[in-house]
Amino acid sequence: MLRCGQKTIIFLINNGGYTIEVEIHDGPYNVIKNWNYTGLIDAIHNGEGKCWTTKVFCEEELVEAIATATGPKKDSLCFIEVIVHKDDTSKELLEW
């Protein structure tokens, strides 16, 4: 994507694990290493091409990140990591 000059916005929803799997059948195999995804993108980017990354923790930060990605950074590949609580899930999943 960087090599081809993509101007895409990528959202990674990071709940720190496999919430759906925990709800279906919990076990130690559901405990995973939580990577620094924005750091990984920055390492791959390595200063070549146009790339912008950010990590957001609340709705206000997400709104600001989207405004930045569609405004000043609109000519870049944008990667927004959205941190949500590990137990943030839908009512329907819990009922299932």
C-alpha positions, 0 to 999 in steps of 0.5 A: 500500500505504501509502495503504491501510494495508497491514501487509505484509512485503516482502522484496527479495533484493538481489544487486546485479545479474542473476546469472542473466543473467550465468550464461547470457550475461555482458556489460556490459549486466548491470552495473546501478546498485545503488539504495538501495532502503530509501532509496527506500521511505523517500522514498516513505513521507515520514512518512505512514502506518506504514512501517518499513524495514531492510537486513540482511546476515546470517542473524542480522540477518534473524531479528531483522528478521523478529522486529521486523516481526512484533512491534513493527512488526506494524502497519506496512508493513515492507520488508526488503532482504536483501543477498546476495553477487552470486554467491550462486546455486543449484548447479542454475543453475550446472549449467544 
